Amino acid sequence: MPTASPDPTQLEAEGYRLLGQDDLASAAQVFAAAINGNGGLGKSWHGLGVALLGLGRADSFLNVAHQADQLFESEVAYGVNVLLDLVSRNDGYAVLESILNQFPSNNPVTALAIYHAGCGAMQRGDKDTAFEHFLMFRKAVLENSKLYPVDQDRNMNIMFRQAYLIEPPKVVGELESISPDSIYEYAPDLNFSNAPFRPDAPDGPVFLSCCNGIYFDHFADALAASVVKHCGDVILHLHVAEPGEDLVDRIEHLRAIHPALKLNVSTESETAFSGNVYFACNRFLLVQDFIDFYESGVTILDVDGTFNTDPMPLIEAAKGSDVACFNSGRTEPASVYQAAYVTVQANDAAMRFTSLLRRFILSKLHEPPGLSWMLDQAALFSVFYYLQSDSRSFRLLELNKGTGYGYGDFIDTYDDEAGKLELMRQATV
């Protein structure tokens, strides 16, 4: 009797087992056999692409991408996720950088490889090369936007935003030399709900969190409770853009249940901006105003985080810097520096930083939300790199390296992503 042909779905499972064992050559053969048996197995096409790239066979991978384009809508749509899987492997970035010159300049998938090579350069600490790659990727997408599904593919959108929002030192330096009014006028009227508390000493501490009324209603109670429990004699300043009608009642509720808390609440008016990107960037646009008001350094917090222990080790460590924040260890530029906890001191170097950061954000704040989410962290990355490249002194402390602690050692994050997306949706209605 003739031998039955192997089941393509079983071959696919075997291919992924081999891929997991780093037997790339065998995995490629098995995935090819699975596709030969059933050309509609998307996961087999994906696994074959990862195996071929891992073997350093860029030309074979591009041939497969061309064959798979109808199943995945385009070569680019196929390549986006295959390359992401490649670089998630232990040696993925090194492999990709080693074969980058095999990708032809006239193939749209090449731009994706260039982007990930930029992340590989970031991993090696070579930010100059990383910037070159990110800007090449950005240029390719902007010049051939119909080939790249920025609006349809979530991963493609994230990649593009990462490269689109950052700027190299030359561009950041140009921002420093132009009049702020030539970018956007930004001077909201700030109003306090009460006679505000002031620091007892020049070094605070003052915690600042900015949000809209929806986020205030949802998160302010928990943040305030964690400050009372863990932070001792500090000022918690909550700045609210677009407050809800019941803000005054909410503030009185917070003060009633936490009578010892030094709570300052401010609002703004006459602001040309709105929306979730603005609410995220608001704290960095206003931080110098509040440093001047308090005559003290300020620590910026996410309103949806809560302290789980005393942050005094972070506060003390930051005193030797101009700016202090956590480095996530990520290789994507707008994800490196965490905007969720940033201490900015009251000195000239920090003032130069806040002025540049403000100009950078205002220069891009007009972009649609689908392109500008993560603008705050892209601004941090770009301005930090410029200031560190400049000859004048600037002391950036990466708190995880300077203290040995991570962000999660002190602050719990709100991990209900669906809930957060719903709150963001409400803010745009």
C-alpha positions as CSV (number, residue, x, y, z in Angstrom):
1,M,0.0,0.0,0.0
2,P,1.3,3.5,-0.7
3,T,2.6,5.5,2.2
4,A,0.2,8.2,3.3
5,S,1.5,11.8,2.9
6,P,2.4,13.5,6.1
7,D,-0.3,15.7,7.6
8,P,0.7,19.4,6.9
9,T,-0.5,20.5,10.2
10,Q,1.6,17.9,12.0
11,L,4.6,19.0,9.9
12,E,3.9,22.6,10.9
13,A,4.0,21.6,14.6
14,E,7.2,19.6,14.0
15,G,8.7,22.7,12.3
16,Y,8.1,24.8,15.3
17,R,9.5,22.2,17.6
18,L,12.7,22.2,15.6
19,L,12.7,26.0,15.5
20,G,12.5,26.0,19.3
21,Q,15.6,23.7,19.4
22,D,17.5,26.0,17.0
23,D,17.6,23.3,14.3
24,L,16.9,25.9,11.7
25,A,17.9,23.9,8.6
26,S,15.6,21.0,9.5
27,A,12.8,23.4,10.5
28,A,13.1,25.1,7.1
29,Q,12.8,21.8,5.3
30,V,9.8,20.7,7.4
31,F,8.0,24.1,7.0
32,A,8.5,23.9,3.2
33,A,7.0,20.4,3.2
34,A,4.0,21.6,5.2
35,I,3.5,24.4,2.7
36,N,3.8,22.0,-0.2
37,G,1.0,20.0,1.3
38,N,-1.2,23.0,2.2
39,G,-0.2,26.4,0.9
40,G,-2.7,28.1,3.1
41,L,-0.9,27.4,6.4
42,G,0.1,30.9,7.4
43,K,2.1,29.8,10.4
44,S,4.2,27.5,8.2
45,W,5.0,30.4,5.9
46,H,5.9,32.5,8.9
47,G,8.1,29.8,10.5
48,L,9.9,29.2,7.1
49,G,10.7,32.9,6.9
50,V,12.2,32.9,10.5
51,A,14.2,29.8,9.8
52,L,15.7,31.2,6.6
53,L,16.6,34.5,8.1
54,G,18.2,32.7,11.1
55,L,20.3,30.7,8.6
56,G,21.4,34.0,7.0
57,R,19.6,33.4,3.8
58,A,18.1,36.8,3.1
59,D,17.6,36.1,-0.6
60,S,15.6,32.9,0.1
61,F,13.5,34.7,2.6
62,L,12.7,37.5,0.1
63,N,11.6,34.8,-2.4
64,V,9.3,33.3,0.2
65,A,7.9,36.7,1.1
66,H,7.1,37.3,-2.6
67,Q,5.4,33.9,-2.8
68,A,3.4,34.6,0.4
69,D,2.3,38.1,-0.5
70,Q,-1.3,37.1,-1.5
71,L,-1.8,35.1,1.7
72,F,-0.5,37.9,3.8
73,E,-1.9,40.7,1.6
74,S,1.7,42.0,0.8
75,E,5.4,41.2,1.2
76,V,5.6,43.9,3.8
77,A,2.7,42.6,5.9
78,Y,4.4,39.2,5.8
79,G,7.9,40.6,6.6
80,V,6.8,42.7,9.6
81,N,6.0,39.8,11.9
82,V,8.7,37.4,10.6
83,L,11.4,40.0,11.3
84,L,9.9,40.7,14.7
85,D,10.1,37.0,15.5
86,L,13.7,36.8,14.3
87,V,14.9,39.6,16.5
88,S,13.1,38.2,19.5
89,R,15.6,35.2,19.3
90,N,18.7,35.4,21.4
91,D,21.0,36.2,18.5
92,G,18.4,37.7,16.3
93,Y,19.7,41.3,16.1
94,A,23.3,40.0,15.4
95,V,22.1,37.7,12.7
96,L,20.1,40.5,11.0
97,E,22.9,43.0,11.1
98,S,25.3,40.4,9.6
99,I,23.1,39.9,6.6
100,L,21.7,43.4,6.2
101,N,23.8,44.0,3.1
102,Q,22.1,41.0,1.4
103,F,18.8,43.0,1.2
104,P,18.4,44.9,-2.1
105,S,17.6,48.6,-1.9
106,N,14.6,48.3,-4.2
107,N,12.7,45.7,-2.1
108,P,10.2,47.2,0.4
109,V,11.0,44.6,3.0
110,T,14.5,46.0,3.2
111,A,13.2,49.0,5.1
112,L,11.9,46.7,7.8
113,A,15.3,45.0,8.1
114,I,16.9,48.4,8.4
115,Y,14.6,49.4,11.2
116,H,15.5,46.3,13.2
117,A,19.2,46.8,12.5
118,G,18.8,50.1,14.1
119,C,17.4,48.3,17.2
120,G,20.4,46.0,17.0
121,A,22.7,49.0,17.1
122,M,20.8,50.3,20.1
123,Q,21.4,47.0,21.8
124,R,25.1,47.5,21.2
125,G,25.1,51.0,22.5
126,D,25.8,52.5,19.0
127,K,23.2,55.3,18.9
128,D,24.8,57.1,15.9
129,T,24.3,54.0,13.7
130,A,20.9,53.4,15.2
131,F,19.8,56.9,14.2
132,E,21.1,56.4,10.7
133,H,19.0,53.2,10.3
134,F,15.9,54.7,11.9
135,L,16.0,57.7,9.7
136,M,16.5,55.6,6.6
137,F,13.5,53.5,7.6
138,R,11.4,56.6,8.2
139,K,12.4,58.0,4.8
140,A,11.5,54.8,3.0
141,V,8.0,54.6,4.6
142,L,7.2,58.3,4.0
143,E,8.3,58.1,0.3
144,N,6.4,54.9,-0.3
145,S,3.5,55.1,2.2
146,K,1.1,52.9,0.1
147,L,3.4,49.9,0.6
148,Y,3.5,50.1,4.3
149,P,0.3,49.4,6.3
150,V,0.9,51.9,9.1
151,D,-2.8,52.4,9.7
152,Q,-3.8,48.7,9.4
153,D,-1.0,46.7,11.1
154,R,-0.4,47.4,14.8
155,N,3.2,46.3,14.7
156,M,3.9,48.4,11.6
157,N,2.4,51.4,13.3
158,I,4.5,51.0,16.4
159,M,7.7,50.6,14.3
160,F,6.9,53.7,12.3
161,R,6.0,55.8,15.3
162,Q,9.3,54.8,17.0
163,A,11.3,56.1,14.0
164,Y,8.9,59.0,13.1
165,L,8.9,60.7,16.5
166,I,12.6,60.8,17.3
167,E,15.1,63.3,16.0
168,P,18.9,63.3,15.8
169,P,21.1,65.7,17.7
170,K,21.4,68.1,14.7
171,V,17.6,68.7,14.6
172,V,17.2,69.0,18.4
173,G,20.0,71.5,18.4
174,E,18.2,73.6,15.8
175,L,15.2,73.7,18.1
176,E,17.3,75.2,20.8
177,S,18.3,78.2,18.6
178,I,14.9,79.2,17.3
179,S,12.2,81.3,19.0
180,P,9.6,79.2,20.9
181,D,6.9,81.3,19.3
182,S,7.9,80.0,15.8
183,I,6.8,76.5,17.0
184,Y,3.6,77.0,18.9
185,E,2.4,79.4,21.4
186,Y,1.8,77.6,24.7
187,A,0.9,79.5,27.8
188,P,-2.1,78.1,29.6
189,D,-3.6,79.8,32.6
190,L,-2.9,77.7,35.7
191,N,-5.4,77.8,38.6
192,F,-5.0,76.2,42.0
193,S,-8.1,74.9,43.8
194,N,-6.7,76.1,47.2
195,A,-3.9,78.0,48.7
196,P,-1.1,75.6,47.6
197,F,1.4,73.9,49.9
198,R,5.0,74.8,49.5
199,P,8.1,72.6,50.2
200,D,9.6,73.0,53.6
201,A,13.1,72.7,52.0
202,P,14.5,73.6,48.6
203,D,14.8,70.0,47.5
204,G,11.1,69.2,48.1
205,P,10.1,66.5,47.5
206,V,7.2,67.4,45.2
207,F,5.4,64.7,43.1
208,L,3.6,65.9,40.0
209,S,1.1,64.0,38.0
210,C,-1.0,65.4,35.1
211,C,-4.1,63.9,33.7
212,N,-7.6,64.7,32.4
213,G,-10.8,64.6,34.4
214,I,-11.6,61.0,33.5
215,Y,-8.2,59.7,34.7
216,F,-8.4,61.9,37.8
217,D,-11.8,60.3,38.7
218,H,-10.4,56.8,38.1
219,F,-6.9,56.9,39.6
220,A,-6.4,59.9,41.9
221,D,-7.7,58.0,45.0
222,A,-5.3,55.1,44.7
223,L,-2.3,57.3,44.0
224,A,-3.1,59.6,46.9
225,A,-3.6,56.6,49.3
226,S,-0.2,55.2,48.2
227,V,1.5,58.5,48.8
228,V,0.1,58.8,52.3
229,K,1.1,55.2,53.1
230,H,4.6,55.2,51.7
231,C,5.9,58.7,51.1
232,G,5.8,60.6,54.3
233,D,6.0,64.4,54.2
234,V,5.7,65.2,50.5
235,I,3.6,67.4,48.3
236,L,1.4,65.6,45.8
237,H,0.4,67.9,43.0
238,L,-2.3,66.7,40.6
239,H,-2.7,68.9,37.5
240,V,-6.0,68.3,35.6
241,A,-6.6,69.3,32.0
242,E,-10.2,69.2,30.9
243,P,-11.6,68.6,34.5
244,G,-15.0,67.0,35.0
245,E,-17.9,68.9,36.5
246,D,-17.5,67.1,39.8
247,L,-13.8,67.9,40.2
248,V,-14.3,70.1,43.2
249,D,-16.3,67.4,45.0
250,R,-13.6,64.8,44.1
251,I,-10.9,67.1,45.6
252,E,-12.8,67.6,48.8
253,H,-13.3,63.8,49.0
254,L,-9.6,63.2,48.7
255,R,-8.8,65.8,51.4
256,A,-11.4,64.4,53.7
257,I,-10.1,60.9,53.6
258,H,-6.4,62.0,53.7
259,P,-6.4,65.0,55.9
260,A,-2.6,64.8,56.4
261,L,-1.8,64.8,52.7
262,K,-0.3,67.9,51.3
263,L,-2.5,67.9,48.2
264,N,-2.3,70.6,45.5
265,V,-4.7,70.4,42.6
266,S,-4.4,72.8,39.6
267,T,-6.4,73.1,36.4
268,E,-5.7,75.0,33.1
269,S,-7.6,77.1,30.6
270,E,-6.9,78.8,27.3
271,T,-5.1,75.7,26.0
272,A,-5.1,75.0,22.3
273,F,-4.4,71.3,22.7
274,S,-6.5,68.3,23.9
275,G,-6.6,64.5,23.6
276,N,-4.6,61.6,25.1
277,V,-1.3,62.5,23.6
278,Y,-1.5,66.0,25.1
279,F,-2.5,64.6,28.5
280,A,0.6,62.4,28.4
281,C,2.9,65.2,27.4
282,N,1.2,67.9,29.6
283,R,3.5,67.2,32.6
284,F,6.6,67.8,30.5
285,L,5.3,71.0,29.0
286,L,4.5,72.4,32.4
287,V,7.2,71.0,34.6
288,Q,9.4,74.1,34.4
289,D,6.5,76.3,35.4
290,F,6.0,74.1,38.5
291,I,9.7,74.0,39.3
292,D,9.7,77.8,39.2
293,F,6.5,77.9,41.3
294,Y,7.9,75.6,44.0
295,E,11.5,76.7,43.7
296,S,12.3,73.1,44.0
297,G,12.9,70.0,41.9
298,V,9.9,68.0,40.8
299,T,9.3,64.3,40.3
300,I,6.9,63.4,37.5
301,L,4.6,60.4,38.1
302,D,2.0,58.5,36.0
303,V,-1.3,59.1,37.7
304,D,-2.2,55.4,37.1
305,G,0.7,54.1,39.2
306,T,0.8,53.5,42.9
307,F,3.7,53.4,45.3
308,N,4.3,50.0,46.9
309,T,7.1,51.1,49.2
310,D,9.0,54.2,50.3
311,P,10.6,55.9,47.3
312,M,13.2,57.7,49.4
313,P,16.2,55.8,47.8
314,L,15.1,57.1,44.4
315,I,14.7,60.7,45.8
316,E,18.1,60.6,47.4
317,A,19.9,59.1,44.4
318,A,18.4,61.8,42.1
319,K,19.9,64.6,44.1
320,G,23.3,64.1,42.3
321,S,21.8,64.5,38.9
322,D,20.1,67.1,36.7
323,V,17.5,64.6,35.5
324,A,16.8,61.1,36.7
325,C,14.6,58.4,35.3
326,F,14.5,54.7,34.6
327,N,16.0,53.0,31.5
328,S,13.7,50.2,30.4
329,G,16.5,48.3,28.6
330,R,14.4,48.2,25.4
331,T,16.0,48.6,22.0
332,E,13.2,50.7,20.5
333,P,14.1,54.4,20.9
334,A,10.8,55.8,22.1
335,S,10.6,53.0,24.7
336,V,14.0,53.4,26.3
337,Y,13.3,56.1,28.9
338,Q,10.2,55.6,31.0
339,A,8.1,58.8,31.3
340,A,6.3,57.2,34.3
341,Y,8.9,58.5,36.8
342,V,11.2,61.4,36.0
343,T,12.9,63.7,38.5
344,V,13.9,67.1,37.2
345,Q,16.1,69.3,39.5
346,A,15.9,73.1,39.9
347,N,19.2,74.1,38.2
348,D,20.4,75.6,35.0
349,A,21.2,72.3,33.2
350,A,17.8,70.9,34.1
351,M,16.1,74.2,32.9
352,R,17.9,73.8,29.5
353,F,16.5,70.2,29.4
354,T,13.0,71.3,30.1
355,S,13.1,74.1,27.6
356,L,14.3,71.7,24.8
357,L,11.8,69.1,25.8
358,R,9.0,71.6,25.6
359,R,10.0,72.8,22.2
360,F,10.5,69.2,20.9
361,I,7.0,68.2,22.1
362,L,5.3,71.3,20.7
363,S,7.0,70.8,17.3
364,K,5.2,67.4,17.0
365,L,2.0,67.7,19.1
366,H,-0.1,68.6,16.1
367,E,0.4,65.1,14.6
368,P,-2.6,62.8,14.7
369,P,-2.8,60.4,17.7
370,G,-2.1,57.4,15.6
371,L,1.3,58.8,14.8
372,S,2.2,60.7,18.0
373,W,1.4,58.3,20.9
374,M,4.7,57.8,22.8
375,L,5.8,61.4,21.9
376,D,6.8,62.1,25.5
377,Q,9.2,59.2,25.5
378,A,10.5,59.9,22.0
379,A,11.2,63.5,23.2
380,L,13.1,62.2,26.3
381,F,15.2,59.9,24.1
382,S,16.0,62.6,21.6
383,V,16.7,65.4,24.0
384,F,18.8,63.2,26.4
385,Y,21.0,62.1,23.5
386,Y,21.5,65.6,22.2
387,L,22.4,66.9,25.7
388,Q,24.8,64.0,26.3
389,S,26.4,64.6,22.9
390,D,26.8,68.3,23.6
391,S,30.0,69.6,25.2
392,R,28.2,71.3,28.1
393,S,27.7,69.3,31.2
394,F,24.5,67.4,31.7
395,R,24.0,64.7,34.4
396,L,21.5,62.1,33.5
397,L,21.0,59.4,36.1
398,E,19.5,56.1,34.9
399,L,17.9,55.1,38.2
400,N,18.0,51.4,37.6
401,K,21.8,51.6,36.9
402,G,22.5,54.1,39.6
403,T,20.6,52.4,42.4
404,G,20.2,48.8,41.3
405,Y,16.4,49.1,41.6
406,G,13.8,48.8,38.9
407,Y,10.6,50.8,38.5
408,G,8.5,48.0,39.7
409,D,10.4,47.8,43.0
410,F,8.7,51.0,44.0
411,I,5.6,51.5,41.8
412,D,2.8,49.2,40.7
413,T,1.4,49.8,37.3
414,Y,-2.2,49.7,36.2
415,D,-2.2,46.5,34.1
416,D,-5.7,46.4,32.9
417,E,-4.9,47.3,29.2
418,A,-8.5,46.9,28.1
419,G,-9.7,49.2,30.9
420,K,-7.0,51.8,30.0
421,L,-8.0,51.7,26.4
422,E,-11.6,52.3,27.3
423,L,-10.6,55.3,29.5
424,M,-8.6,56.7,26.6
425,R,-11.6,56.2,24.3
426,Q,-13.8,58.1,26.7
427,A,-11.3,61.0,26.6
428,T,-11.7,61.4,22.9
429,V,-15.6,61.3,22.8
